[in-house]
Amino acid sequence: MRFPSVLFQITAIGKNPHALADSARSVLYWLRRTPNLAFRGQVWLVIEPAGYATHPALYDQLKAEGCRLMIVPAEYATPLGARGKARALQYAVEQRQALGISDDGTWVYHQDEETCVGEDTVLGISEFLDDGRFQVGVGIILYPIDWAGSPSHIQELTRSYDDYRVLDSMTMPGNPTSGVHGSHILVRSDIEDDVGWDSIGYEPAEDLTFEIRVRRKYGSVFGVLKGFAYEKGAFSLGDQLRQRRRWMHGVLHALRHTSALPPKRKLTLLYSAMSWFSALPSVLVLLAGLELRYGPLLLVTGAFTGFIWISMITGYVEGYRMHREYLPIRISIPRFVLYGIVGASVDVLAPWYALVSTPSLRDFIPKERPASESSPAPIPTAAPG
């Protein structure tokens, strides 16, 4: 019986070497300690020369531990001149093609440099491959690593709850709410390598345009991947703002420059963007109505704001429940509420900040705390219970 191969591919600049090492070692740890997996696993590290230069000894050690280290040559260029992460992802595509492993027996599990796995993750991948019905798997991401209970970290809890929407949308024909993941996603290599990551210049959200191209060519090939992935939230409000700005830049870029975007999908993507943009005006209208004591305005907006507030509160509460077993820090309810409002306010401002700024390769945020700070949360190693 021929088992499929899974390449756990960490694609990053590489300037967060310790975070990347934790991610790679989490994969090596569970591959070697989880029996009866329905696949053979490898770890690929696809990084830039500048990243390797930050800590060559650590990267060489990871290679000695069993990782395949691939440094994207500085002179490498894609046919369309891709920049940023898409360039590195396309380099990995060409390496698989050169090795003759762009086939239906090879799969690529995409990780960011801080994406750690647990026993539940590798078991979920194994079950997905054994099922065999889908060619792309997407799952839920939690954010407990280095969790300190900051406003940005509390806001991140809602992203895990929103993954229920993302998974539901991605597994439906047409992806009606434009959900997408760039990490904790498993793709059969012949499909990924056929579609490719090449693009003209810099794409702020290469994962979104990749998903659009896959769906256009292969249709509804997306299924649910059981098991969590474990990542880090932004360490500061400034990092959170830059991260969310990049996401909006990615949506706007896809609307303007993605030729593979069908008209119906363009409408859903536009609706998604407008919904995010509308958050700030709706808050301002609500505050103005309260300040001016303008009852009719409150009656009209109240029909919508009640639903929105309930949805937001549900996201925080359920997101916290999803993370609770992993978090070493407990915070009081008043602090949780206050920090939740602060974190949400940053997300409200982010799309408008994107309108008055330009996409930049420097928008990628740090994933390692300063050496003077301790790491309050250990890397999760297994699902609780």
Buried (B, 14 or more C-beta within 10 A) or exposed (E): EEEBBBBBBBBBBBBBBBBBBBBBBBBBBBBEEBEEBBBBBBBBBBBBEEBBEBBEEBBEEBBEEBBBBBBBEEEEEBEBEBBBBBBBBBBBBBBBBEEEBBEEBBBBBBBBBBBBBBBBBBBBBBBBBEEEEBBBBBBBBBBBBBBBBBBBBBBBBBBBBBBBEBBBBBBEEBBBBBBBBBBBBBBBBBBBBBBBBBBEEBBBBBBBBBBBBBBBEBEBBBBBBBBBBBBBBBBBBEBBBBBBBBBBBBBBBBBEEBEBBEEEBBEBBBEBBEEBBBBBEBBEBBEEBEEEEEEEBBEEBEEEBEEBEEEBEEBBBBBBEBBEEBBEEEBEEEEBEBBBEBBBBBBBBBBBBBEEBEBBEEBBBBBBBEEEEEBBBEBBBEBEE
